[in-house]
Amino acid sequence: EGRTITILDSEGIVFTRIWCIYELYLTLTDSQEGVTDDSEKGLWAVYTAKKHTYDPDFGAKQERESVGIISGGSTSDENYAFRTTAREEHFPYDVISKALNISVENAEASVNDDRVHILNSIIGKSTADINDPPPKTHDKYTELNEALKSIFAASQASLRGAVKDTDEKWMAMLVALSKSTKKDSMSFSFGSNGSYSGLTATRATQ
């Protein structure tokens, strides 16, 4: 209950399908409704195929076929931030960055009635009005879109990838991150060997 695992293809089709977006949103909502720390309700994970070498510790390299971004980190990370970073950094930026295009109001469904029902559910329509034509725009759509974009923008794969992208893409990632309603701590290494060593002073202060 309240847990979701999503498999992303190279085109990020999941981000264009209304059922997938809605299920992720419901999971995110569960995670924000007073869930205790030891509860598994509200957990989500996004995986994609990616051959890579995982190197969490010196001398402990592992060849892997896939990589995932998991809310709260993987149990294999053992609550070490550097292990979460080492694992997530292999997630393809060109795939995860497609999350910034999430737009539930424009998402597709195989059955149009499903799309109508989901959009009406999002804006709080009653069961009696669930078949009404949904509005093209609504504050609740924006709220949902921003909530989902923010959780993907907070991943190491998104931030590290955006550092190497254009100023426009970097700013878009920061804007998405700023919309998060979840308060958490993040650390950045700007040293010569750090992941953000190439970040310009302008970007670092944005």
N, C-alpha and C positions, 0 to 999 in steps of 0.2 A: 504494500500500500504506500502511495506517495513516493515511489522511487522510479527513476527512468534511466534507461541506457539507450543512447542514440548512436547509430553507425553512420558516419559521414562518407560519402563518395567524393571523388576529386572535384566534382562540380558543386558540392554543397547543396544538393537538391532538397535535402531536409529543410533548409531554411526557407524554401519556397512553398512548402506543403502545409496547409492549415492545421491538419491533425497533429503533425509533428510539433509545430510551434505551440499549439494549445496544450499539448501534453507536457512539454517542457515548462510552460508557464504555470500549469497546475502544480507541478513538482516544486517549482520555485516558491509558489504561494504557500505550500505546505511547510517549506523550510523556514518561513518567516512567521509562522503562527504559533509561537510559544513552544516550539519543539525542544525537548530537553537535549542536552549535549550528548547523552548516550543513546539517543533514538536514531534509527536509520530512516525514519520518515523524512521525506524532502531531499533525499540524496539523488544526485544526477551524475551521469558520466557520459562523455562523448568520445568515441573512439574512431580511428581511421587506420587504414592499412598504410604502413610505412616501415620499410626495412631500415634498421639503424642499429648503432652500437650504444647501448646504455651504460654509462660509466658513473655510478653514484659515489663510488669510493675508489681509491687507487688500488689496482689489482683485482677489481671485482667487475670487470667488463662483461656485458651480456649482449648476445645478438638477439634482436627482437624483430617481430614481423608487424607489429602494430604499436600505436601510441595513444594514450588517452588523457583527457583532462577531466578530473574528478573533483566534485565539490568537497572541500575540506581535505583534499589530498588522498592518496591511496594508502591502504594499510601498510603496503611495502615501503612507504616513505618513512614510517615510524616517527611521524611528527617532526621530521627534520626538513626545514625549508629548503636546504640545499639539494636534498634528494628530490623534492617535488620539482624544483627548477631543472635539475638534470634530466628528469623524466619528461616533463612537459615541453622542454625546449626543442624537441624533435618533431613536435606536431607541425605539419606544413602550414606556414603562414598564409599561403595563397588559398588554402581551404578555410581556415578559421576566420580569416578576414572577411569572408563572405557573410559572416554573421551580422556585419554592419549594414547589410541590405535587408535585414528582416523587416517585413511590412505585413502584418497579419491581415490588414484590410485588402491587400492585393494577392494574398496567398491563394493557392489553388487546391481543389479537392476533386476526386474522381466523381463524387456525387454532389451536385450543386446544393441539394437540400442540407447536406452536412455543413457546407460552408455557411449557409444562411443560419442554421441553428447555432453554430459555434460563435459567429459574430454577434448574434442576438444575446447569446449567453454571456459573452464578454461584457456587453454594455448593460447587463442586468435586466433584460426583458423577462417577463414572467412566462411560464409554460404556455399560457393562453395566447401569448403574442409571439411565440418562438418562430412562427412561420412568416412573420412580417418581413418585407424587404428591409435589410439592414442599411443603416446610413453609410455613405461613402467615407465619411470621416467622423471621428469621435475621440474625445479625450481618453477614453479607456483603451482605444487602439494604441494611442501614443504611449500611454503608461505601460502597456504590455511590451511594445516594441523596445522602449528604452530599458526596461528591466532586463530583458533577454540580452540585448546588445551589451549591457554593462557587465554581465557575468562572463561573457566571452572576452571582452576587452581587458578584463583583469588577469587573464592567463599570461604566463610567461611567453608562450608562443606568439600571442598577439602583440604584446609590448615590444619584445625583442625584434620581431619582424617589422613592426612599424618604424623602429629606429632607423632601419635601412631603406625605408620607403620615402615617398615624397612628403613635403611639408603638409600638403593637403591630407594625405592618408594618416600622417602622424597626428594632426589636429583632430581628425575624425575619430581616431581611437581614444584620444584624451577626452573628447566631448562625451563619447559613449561611456567611458569609465566614470566621468563626473556625475552621470545620471543614476549611479547605483544608490540604492537605499540601504545597503548593507555596509556597516562600518567595519573596517578591518585594517590591519597594519601591513605595509609593504616596505621592502628595503631595496635600495638600488646601489650598485657598485659602479662608481665612475672612475675607478683606478685604471691603470694601464692594462691590467689583465681582466678588468671587469666587463660585464656584458654591455654596459652602457658607456664604455670608454670613448666611443666615437660620437657621443651626443654633443651637439653644439650648445653653447651657453644659452642661446635663445630658446631652444627646445627644452633644455633642462629646467628653465624657470617658468615655462608655460603652465 
